[in-house]
Amino acid sequence: MLDLVSVREGLSVGQALQIALRTAQHAESLGFQRYWVAEHHNMASIASSATAVVVGYIAGNTQHIRVGSGGIMLPNHAPLVVAEAFGTLAELYPGRIDLGLGRAPGTDPVTMRALRRDRVETEEDFPRDVTELQRLLGPLQPGQRVVAMPGANTQVPIWLLGSSLFSARLAAAKGLPFAFASHFAPRYLMQALHLYRSEFQPSAEWPRPYAAIGVPLVAADSDEEAQFLASSTYQRILGIVTGQRRRLQPPTPDFMAQLQPQEQAAIADFLGAAVIGGPQTVQQGLQHLAEVTQADELILVSDIFDLDKRLHSLDLAATAMQTHAP
C-alpha cells in the first residue's frame, strides 16, 4: 500500500499520522507485503513531508511488514543525507526498509526553490545521484573517503519510481525494481512496463525485471457505496486539477454528476487504473489489472475519509487477491 497520509477535514496532522499507522497495522494483519509513504511538501492535505520520520514511526509500531518511501524525491536531497537516514532505519529495523526514489520535486515551483535553494537540476543529476546512493549503501570500498554512517553495507533495496519513460529506462539499465505511478498518471503504464522489461539488464540483486503499479482502490459492500466513498478522492483530484487543494473532504452524494464534462474527464483520466466498486467489481478489476500488466505487485492507494471504511476496503481487496491467487 502507498499512503499519502492525508489530513482529513476536521482532523489534525497528528490524527492523520495515527490513521496512517492504524492502516499500516491492519495491512500487516492482512498479509500486505509493503507499506510506503510519499514525500510531498507545502500541501495542507498531506502529512508525509518528513518521509523518513514517518517510515520510522510506522516501522517501529509494526512487526514484519516492509516499510519504505514511495518515494523520496531525490533532487530535494543530498544522497549522503538520504543514505544516512535510511541506513539508520535499516539498522533499527533490519530487512524491513525500502528506498523508493523519484525525480520530481513533489511540490510547487516556489517550494521547490525553498527546498533546493539555488540548485538547478539537470537530466544527468538523477542517474548520478542514484549511483552515488547505491555506493553509499553498499559495501565499503578501498580508499572510500565519504562513508554513510549509518548506511554503509546496509544494502537497503532501491526502487525507481516514475510516471514517464525516463525512470523505466534507468531502472532497466541499472537492474533495479521499478514502480510506475499509474495511481495518478496511467497514460504511459503499458509503454513504460514494456520498455522496462525489454531493456532490463540483470543485476546481482535483481536477476529479472520486477515491476509494481499504483492502483487507486475504493472497495465497499456495493458498487453504489464505493462510488459514494470515492467522492472524497474525486474532490481531491478536482482540487489538484483546479489548483485549489484542500484537506481530504468527506464523501458527497452524486458528486461527479455536479461537475462539468471537462472536469469529469480530467478525473477519469487521473483514475484510469482505478478499481472502485463492490466485492465482485473489485475482484474483477484487480484480476484484470494483474493479468493485463503482469505486474509483480499492485500498490494500492486508498484515500477513504472514514477510517473504518478504509480498513474494510483493504479487507475486500485482500479477499479479492486471495481468491485470484493460484
N, C-alpha and C positions, 0 to 999 in steps of 0.2 A: 504494500500500500504506500502511496505517496500522500503526505498530509501537508497542506498549505498552512496549517494551524490558523484557521480562520477565526477572526474575532467576531463574535455574533452580536447583533444589535441588542443592547440592553445588558450585555455581559462585559466583564473586564478582560484585560490581557492575561492576567493570572488564571482566570477561569478558562480561557482559550487553551492555555498550556495544560491545564488539568484535563480538559476534554481530550486533547491530543494523547496524553498519557493513558487515559482510560480506554481510548480507542486502540492504542498500541497493545495494551494488556489483553484486550478482547481479541484482537487479531492474532496475537500469540496463542491464545487458547484455542483458536480455530485452526491453527496449523499454518498460518501465513509464514512465508519464508523471510520476508524483509519488511521493514518499516522505515521509509525515508521521509525526510523533511527538506523543504526547498528554501533557498536563500532569496529573499526579496527585501527591498528597502523603501522606506518612506511611504508605506502603504498602511492606512489606518485599519485595513481589514485583515492584515497578515502579521502574525506574531513570531515568525521564524527567522528574523534577520540575523540574529546571532546563532547561526545554524549549528556550529559545533557544540555550543552550550546546550541547545535543545536535544541534540543527539545524546549527549552525556546524561541529561535528565531522564530521557526515555530508556536508554540502555541500563542506567542504574536502578530502574524500577521495573524491569522485566528480567526474565530468566535466561532465555536462549535465542529468541528471535534476533536476526541480524538487524542492526540499526545503522543508518547512514544518511548521506546527503544526496538529494536528488534535485538540484545539486548545489555544490559550491560553485559560485561564479568566479572562475579562476582569474579573469582580468582584474577583479577588485582586490586581489591579494598577492603578496609575495609568496612564491612557492614554499620558501622556508617556513613561513608562518603557518601555512596550511599543513605542511608536513609535521611540524611540532604539535599542532592542535590534534590532528588525527592520530599521530603517533602516541600522544598521551592517552587518547581514547582507546587505542588498540592495546596499550599496556594495562589499562584499567579493566577492559572487557575483551580479553583475548579471543580471537577468532569470531568476533561478532560485529566488526565495524566495516562499513563500505564507504568508499570515497567516490561519489559521482561528481563529475566535473562538467560545467557548461561554460560557454564563452560569451554569453550575453551579459549585460550589466545587471539585469534583474531589477531595473528601476527606470526612472525618467532621466533625461539628459542633465538636469540641474543637480540631482542627487548623485549621478554618475561622476560628475566633476568633483563633488564633495568627497566621494569615496576614493577617487584616483588622483585627486589634486591635479597636477599638470601633466600626468602621464597620457600619452597619445598611443592608442592601441593599433598595431599593425597585424596583418594576416599571419605573419610569421611568429608572432609572440606566443599565441596559444599552443601550437605544437612544441615550441621550445620550452615553455613552462611545464607542459605535461611531461616532457622528457626529464626535466630537472626534478620534478616531483617523484618520478619513478626512481631516479638515482638517490634522492634523499631518503626514500622509504625502503630502499633496497640494502643489500649487504654493503658494509664499509669497503671502500676500495683503497688500495695502497696510495698513500700521498694525498688522500682526500682532505682538503683543508676546511670545508664547510660541512658540518655534520648536524643533522637534525637530532636533537637530544631533548626529549624522547622523539622517536621516529625511525632512526636508522635500524634497518633489519627487521622492521615490523611487517613489511610486505603487505601493507593494507591494500586490498583489492581496489584498483582504479577502474571506474566505468567512465565512458564518454557518453554524454547526453547531447541531444540535438533535435532541432526541428527542421533542419535542412540537410543537404547532402554533404556539407563540409565535414561535420563530425563523423558521419558514417564512413567517409573515405579515410579519415585519420584513424578511427578505431580499427578499421580493416588493416591499414598499413602497420599499426603498432601491435596488432594481435591482442586487442582489448575487447571486453564485452561492450555492447552498445545498447543504449536505451533511447527510443525515439519518442518525442513529446507529442504523440498523437492525441493526448488528452486535451490539447488546445490547438494543435496545428496538424490535422490529419492529412492534409492535401498530398504531401510527399511521402507518406508512410511506405507504400509498396515500393516506390522507386528507391528510397533510402535503404530498405531491407535488402533489395536485390543488389544494390551497389556494395553494401557492406559484405554480404555473403560471397559475392563473385570475386571481390578483390582481397578477401581476408588472407593475411599472412600468419600462419600458426606461430605461437609463442610458447615458451616453456610452461606458462601457467594456463594458457588457453589454446589447446591444440586444434580447436574448431571454433567457428563463429558461435556467439552466444548473444541472443537479442531479446530485449524486453520492449513492450509497447505500453504506452499510457492509455487507460480506458476510463473515461468518466462513468461512474456507476451510481444509479439510484434504483434500488430494489425495494419493493414493498409487497404487501399481500395481494395487491391488484394493480393492473395497469393504470387505472384511474388514480389510485392513491400515489403511485410512483410519479405520475405527471404532476400532481399537486405538490409533492415534496420537491420535485426537480425545479419548481418555480424559484426556489432560493438560488439555485445555480443559474437559471436564466437571468435573474435580476443582477447577479454578479457579472455575468458576461456582458449584459447590456451596459453596465457601468464601465467596463473596460472599453467597449466599443465607442461609447459616447464621452469618455474621459471624466465620468462622474462616479468615481469609486466610492463605495460606502462599505460599512461593515456588513457581514453576511446577514441578509434580511430573512424574516420568517416567510414561510410559503404563502402565496396569494392565489386564490381560485381563478382559473381561466386567465392566467397572466399573459400567455402567448397571444390569446385572441384579442387582447387590448393593444397589441403593437402594430406598427406599420409593417407592410410586407418586407421592406428592406431590412428592418430590424429583426424580423423573424428569420430572414435569410442569413443574416450575419450570425445569429445564434446557432442556427442549424449547421452552418459551415464550421463554426468553432467546435461543435459537438458531433462531428461526422463519425467519430469512432465510439460514441456513447452507447451504453446499454441501459435503458430506462424502462422499467416495467415490473410486472408481477413475476412469480416464480418461473412459469413456463417461458415467458418472454426473455427473462434474464438467462435462463439455461440455453435457449436457442441463440441468443445474441453472443454470449461468451463463447459458446461452442463454434459459432460461425467465425468469430474473430480468430480464435485459436487455429482453426483449420485453414483459413484463407492466408493468414500471415505466417503460420508455422512458428510463431514466437515461442521462445523457451519459457518466458514468464509474461504474465499480464500484470501490469502495475495499476491497481485500482485507485481512483481518485473519487472520493465520495463526500461531497460538501452538502450534507443534510443538516438543517438547522437544529432539529431536536436530537439530542444525544442518543436516547433510546431507539429512535427510528434509524439513526445512523448505524448503531450496533446491529440492529435487526437486518439492515441492508447487507451488512457483511455476513451475517448468518446465512442469508439466502444465497449470496454469491458463493460462499464456501460449499453449501449443499449442491449448488449447480455444478461447480467444478469437480466435486467428488463423484457426482453422477456421470460427468463426462470422462473422468479418468479411466484408463484401461484397467 
